[in-house]
Amino acid sequence: MNSRKRASSSVVEYRRELPRLVIFDLDGTLVDTVPDITVALNAALADLDLAAVSESEVRIWVGNGARRLCGRATSRGVDDHAQPALVARLLDRFLVRYAEHICVSTRVYPGVRDLLIWLSTADVALACVTNKPFALTERLLTILDLRKHFRHVLGGDSLPRSKPDPLPLLECARHFAVSPQECLMIGDSENDIAAANAAGIDSVCVSYGYNQGRDVNRLGANLVLATLADLPQHLVTTK
């Protein structure tokens, strides 16, 4: 049985049976992609003779997909000031530039590889659901030697709707023929936790990711962790 108590801090106890499926977000959860995203975004901005942005700004703006990121880059973070035509032009250039610079400084967060191995050894199915385009997701996971751990991968363009809509998470559950109650979502942002809550799936939020400056303890996750290396102690297994 799942413990549905929502965590208000990382010290709130949360324990549940080992899930049959764990769904991971990518950027800000498994890997720190902001350095490469910043380089690519600034190259795209330069292509359009637009002002460069800082890595610290990008860390606040990422997490809602490439289009929203480009909109924030053109309006300095003010979503409703973005001009759709300019955003579309920048997005086209950004996707080209990011494909050229997708994994130069990107790194896997500490504890991630060990957790993926531990879950796989425990016969837990693993999926990756991200708002990053599918082709870029597949390429990045492959370069970082993470793709082998995931039986199913969905990008932001894989389905008609992406996170925070619950559709991608429910599609993963359907793919593996498991119920939402048998799943666990691991992410770093409001998008991830909102999608999990809407799908009826327990969620874990990491505190080190991309959360647009929000307090992760207030996003409604069951558990907040400073490192994914601590997750196994919250999962009950007979093995």
Disulfide bonds with the S-S distance in Angstrom:
none
